[in-house]
Amino acid sequence: MEHLSWSKEGNIVTIIINSPPANALSSGILSDLSTVLDELDQDSSVKTVVLKGEGKFFSAGADIKEFTSFQAESDYVSLAKKGQDLFNRIENYHIPFIASIHGAALGGGLELAMSCHVRVVTKSAKLGLPEMNLGIIPGFAGTQRLPRYVGLPKAYEMVLSSQPITGEEAAQYGLANHAVEDDELDSFTMNLAKQFSSKSGPSIHAVMKLLPYARTSQFQQGVDAESEEFGKVFGNEDAKEGIQAFIEKRKPNFKDQ
C-alpha cells in the first residue's frame, strides 16, 4: 500500500497513515484503509485496532487539491459517499478502533477520527472542521457525528466559525476520551488497547454490535442528506473560489453564489 502501513503485535493492530506532509485524506488513502479492513476481516485473532498518523499530524484534512480534478456534482457526491461508507464501516466494525491523535485532526481527518470508537488526543492537538473557510462543507458525515459528541450548540459554533479546539478542550466537550501530554500519547493509547484486547473475543463482538443501537434512527438520513448538499455546494462558484484561494494561500472572496 502506498499511503498506509500496518503491523500486528499480539491481538492489537496498529495502522499508520503515512502521506506527508499533512496525511491529507486522498481517495488513495481511503482505498488503502478499505483494503486493510478487508484483510482484518480474515483474522479473527485481532481484538483492537489503533489508528495513528506519521509525522506532524494525525490528518490535517481531505486532499483539497484532488477535488480540483472533479468536474460534475455527481463526482463530489460519489466522493462523499465513498468516505461515508468507509467511515460507517469503521464505526460499525466488530472490534474497537482507537484514534491516537497528535498535531491536528482537521476536516476529513477529524471525520475519520470521529468514526473511531475511542479518541485519545494530545492536549495541544487541534481538532476542527474548517471546510467553510473554503466555501464548502464537511462531506464524510462530520455534520452528523460532531453534534453527537459536543452537542448541537458547540457543533454549530465549530462548523460555522471553522475554528479548531485544542485536545484538552476536546476532552472537556466529550469529543475525546482522554487528553494527554505529547510524550504520553503512544503509551497511554497502547495501554488502553491492551485493556480492550484482554477481553473475550465474543464479548467484544457483542458489545460492538449492541452499543450502536443508541444512535438515533435519523443518522443515516442525515448522512445521505450531507452527501447531496456536499455535491451541490461543491458545484457553486464560491467553492471554486475557496479552493483556489486555499491552493494560492490567500483569503477567499466569496460572492454568495
C-alpha positions as CSV (number, residue, x, y, z in Angstrom):
1,M,0.0,0.0,0.0
2,E,1.2,3.4,-0.9
3,H,-0.3,5.6,1.8
4,L,-0.6,3.3,4.9
5,S,1.4,0.8,6.8
6,W,0.1,-1.6,9.4
7,S,1.5,-4.1,11.9
8,K,0.2,-6.6,14.4
9,E,1.5,-7.3,17.9
10,G,-0.4,-9.9,19.8
11,N,-4.0,-9.2,19.1
12,I,-3.6,-5.5,18.5
13,V,-3.2,-4.0,15.0
14,T,-1.7,-0.5,14.5
15,I,-2.5,1.3,11.3
16,I,-0.3,4.3,10.4
17,I,-1.3,7.0,7.9
18,N,1.9,7.9,6.1
19,S,1.2,10.5,3.4
20,P,3.4,13.5,4.3
21,P,3.4,16.4,4.9
22,A,-0.2,16.6,6.2
23,N,-1.5,13.0,5.8
24,A,-4.3,14.5,3.8
25,L,-7.1,12.0,3.1
26,S,-6.9,11.3,-0.6
27,S,-9.0,8.7,-2.4
28,G,-5.9,6.6,-2.3
29,I,-5.8,6.6,1.5
30,L,-9.5,5.7,1.6
31,S,-8.9,2.8,-0.7
32,D,-5.9,1.6,1.2
33,L,-7.8,1.8,4.5
34,S,-10.6,-0.2,3.0
35,T,-8.1,-2.8,1.9
36,V,-6.7,-3.1,5.4
37,L,-10.2,-3.7,6.7
38,D,-10.7,-6.4,4.2
39,E,-7.6,-8.1,5.5
40,L,-8.5,-7.7,9.1
41,D,-11.9,-9.3,8.3
42,Q,-9.9,-12.5,7.7
43,D,-8.0,-12.5,11.0
44,S,-10.3,-13.5,13.9
45,S,-7.4,-13.1,16.4
46,V,-7.4,-9.3,16.2
47,K,-9.3,-7.6,19.0
48,T,-8.4,-3.9,18.8
49,V,-7.1,-1.5,16.2
50,V,-5.1,1.6,16.9
51,L,-5.1,4.3,14.1
52,K,-2.5,7.0,14.1
53,G,-0.6,9.4,11.8
54,E,3.1,9.5,10.9
55,G,4.9,12.8,11.1
56,K,3.5,16.1,12.4
57,F,-0.2,15.3,12.2
58,F,-2.9,12.6,12.6
59,S,-4.5,14.1,9.5
60,A,-4.8,17.7,8.6
61,G,-7.8,17.2,6.3
62,A,-9.0,15.9,3.0
63,D,-6.9,16.2,-0.1
64,I,-8.3,19.5,-1.4
65,K,-6.1,19.6,-4.5
66,E,-7.6,16.3,-5.6
67,F,-11.0,17.9,-5.6
68,T,-9.9,20.3,-8.4
69,S,-9.9,17.3,-10.8
70,F,-13.6,16.7,-10.4
71,Q,-16.0,18.1,-13.0
72,A,-19.6,17.2,-12.1
73,E,-21.7,17.4,-9.0
74,S,-22.1,13.6,-9.2
75,D,-18.3,13.3,-8.7
76,Y,-18.4,15.1,-5.4
77,V,-21.5,13.2,-4.2
78,S,-19.6,9.9,-5.1
79,L,-16.5,11.0,-3.2
80,A,-18.6,11.9,-0.1
81,K,-20.4,8.6,-0.2
82,K,-17.2,6.7,-0.6
83,G,-15.8,8.3,2.6
84,Q,-19.1,8.0,4.4
85,D,-19.4,4.3,3.6
86,L,-15.8,3.6,4.8
87,F,-16.3,5.6,8.0
88,N,-19.6,3.8,8.6
89,R,-17.8,0.5,8.2
90,I,-15.3,1.6,10.8
91,E,-17.9,2.8,13.2
92,N,-19.9,-0.5,12.8
93,Y,-16.8,-2.7,12.9
94,H,-16.8,-5.8,15.1
95,I,-13.8,-4.7,17.1
96,P,-12.9,-1.3,18.6
97,F,-10.9,1.3,16.8
98,I,-8.9,3.8,18.9
99,A,-7.8,7.0,17.2
100,S,-4.4,8.2,18.6
101,I,-4.3,11.9,17.7
102,H,-1.4,14.3,17.7
103,G,-0.8,17.6,15.9
104,A,-4.1,18.0,14.1
105,A,-7.2,16.2,13.1
106,L,-9.0,18.6,10.8
107,G,-11.7,18.3,8.3
108,G,-11.7,14.8,6.9
109,G,-9.1,13.9,9.5
110,L,-11.5,14.7,12.3
111,E,-14.3,12.9,10.4
112,L,-12.2,9.8,10.3
113,A,-11.3,10.1,14.0
114,M,-15.0,10.5,14.9
115,S,-15.8,7.3,13.1
116,C,-13.5,5.5,15.6
117,H,-14.9,4.3,18.8
118,V,-12.4,6.0,21.2
119,R,-10.2,9.0,20.7
120,V,-7.0,9.7,22.7
121,V,-5.5,13.2,21.9
122,T,-2.6,15.2,22.9
123,K,-3.5,18.3,24.9
124,S,-2.0,20.6,22.3
125,A,-3.6,18.9,19.3
126,K,-6.0,20.9,17.1
127,L,-9.4,19.4,16.2
128,G,-12.0,21.0,13.9
129,L,-14.0,21.2,10.7
130,P,-12.7,24.2,8.8
131,E,-14.4,23.4,5.5
132,M,-16.5,26.6,5.5
133,N,-13.3,28.7,5.3
134,L,-13.1,27.2,1.7
135,G,-16.7,27.8,0.8
136,I,-17.5,24.1,1.2
137,I,-19.0,21.8,3.9
138,P,-17.9,18.6,5.6
139,G,-18.7,15.6,3.5
140,F,-17.7,12.5,5.4
141,A,-20.5,12.6,8.0
142,G,-18.9,15.4,10.0
143,T,-22.2,17.3,10.3
144,Q,-23.8,14.2,11.8
145,R,-21.2,12.9,14.1
146,L,-19.9,16.1,15.7
147,P,-23.2,17.1,17.4
148,R,-23.3,13.6,18.9
149,Y,-20.1,14.3,20.8
150,V,-20.1,18.0,21.6
151,G,-23.8,18.8,21.5
152,L,-25.7,21.0,18.9
153,P,-24.7,24.4,20.1
154,K,-21.0,23.7,20.2
155,A,-21.3,21.9,16.8
156,Y,-22.9,25.0,15.2
157,E,-20.1,27.1,16.6
158,M,-17.3,24.8,15.5
159,V,-18.6,24.3,11.9
160,L,-19.8,27.9,11.3
161,S,-16.7,29.6,12.8
162,S,-14.3,26.9,11.3
163,Q,-12.2,27.4,14.4
164,P,-10.5,24.3,15.9
165,I,-10.4,23.4,19.5
166,T,-7.5,22.0,21.5
167,G,-7.2,18.4,22.6
168,E,-7.7,19.5,26.1
169,E,-11.0,21.2,25.1
170,A,-12.0,18.2,23.1
171,A,-11.8,16.0,26.2
172,Q,-13.9,18.5,28.1
173,Y,-16.6,18.6,25.4
174,G,-16.7,14.8,25.0
175,L,-15.1,14.7,21.6
176,A,-12.1,12.9,23.0
177,N,-12.0,10.3,25.7
178,H,-8.6,11.4,27.1
179,A,-6.2,14.3,26.6
180,V,-2.6,13.6,27.5
181,E,0.9,15.1,27.2
182,D,2.6,14.6,23.9
183,D,5.2,12.1,25.2
184,E,2.4,10.0,26.8
185,L,0.2,9.5,23.8
186,D,1.6,6.3,22.5
187,S,2.0,4.5,25.8
188,F,-1.5,5.7,27.0
189,T,-3.1,4.6,23.8
190,M,-1.5,1.2,23.8
191,N,-2.3,0.6,27.5
192,L,-6.0,1.2,26.6
193,A,-5.7,-1.1,23.6
194,K,-4.3,-3.8,25.8
195,Q,-7.2,-3.4,28.3
196,F,-9.7,-3.8,25.4
197,S,-7.9,-6.7,23.8
198,S,-7.6,-8.6,27.1
199,K,-11.3,-9.3,27.0
200,S,-13.0,-12.3,25.4
201,G,-13.5,-12.0,21.6
202,P,-17.2,-13.0,21.6
203,S,-18.0,-10.5,24.4
204,I,-16.1,-7.7,22.4
205,H,-18.1,-8.5,19.3
206,A,-21.4,-8.5,21.3
207,V,-20.7,-5.1,22.8
208,M,-19.6,-3.6,19.4
209,K,-22.9,-4.9,18.0
210,L,-25.1,-3.5,20.8
211,L,-23.8,0.0,21.6
212,P,-24.6,1.4,18.1
213,Y,-28.3,0.9,18.9
214,A,-28.0,4.0,21.0
215,R,-27.7,6.1,17.8
216,T,-30.8,7.9,16.5
217,S,-32.7,6.3,13.7
218,Q,-32.2,9.5,11.6
219,F,-28.5,9.3,11.5
220,Q,-28.4,7.6,8.0
221,Q,-30.9,10.1,6.7
222,G,-28.6,12.9,7.8
223,V,-25.6,11.3,6.3
224,D,-27.4,10.8,2.9
225,A,-28.5,14.4,3.0
226,E,-25.0,15.6,3.8
227,S,-23.6,13.9,0.7
228,E,-26.2,15.5,-1.5
229,E,-25.5,19.0,-0.1
230,F,-21.8,18.4,-0.3
231,G,-22.3,17.8,-4.1
232,K,-24.4,20.9,-4.5
233,V,-22.1,23.2,-2.6
234,F,-19.0,21.9,-4.4
235,G,-20.6,22.8,-7.7
236,N,-21.0,26.5,-6.9
237,E,-18.8,29.5,-7.6
238,D,-17.8,30.2,-4.0
239,A,-16.5,26.6,-3.7
240,K,-14.3,27.1,-6.7
241,E,-13.0,30.4,-5.3
242,G,-12.5,29.0,-1.9
243,I,-10.5,26.0,-3.1
244,Q,-8.4,28.2,-5.4
245,A,-7.7,30.6,-2.6
246,F,-6.7,27.7,-0.4
247,I,-4.2,26.5,-3.0
248,E,-2.9,30.0,-3.5
249,K,-2.7,30.6,0.2
250,R,-4.9,33.8,0.2
251,K,-8.2,34.9,1.7
252,P,-11.2,33.9,-0.5
253,N,-13.5,36.4,-2.0
254,F,-16.9,34.8,-1.6
255,K,-19.8,36.2,-3.6
256,D,-22.6,34.1,-2.0
257,Q,-23.3,32.2,-5.2
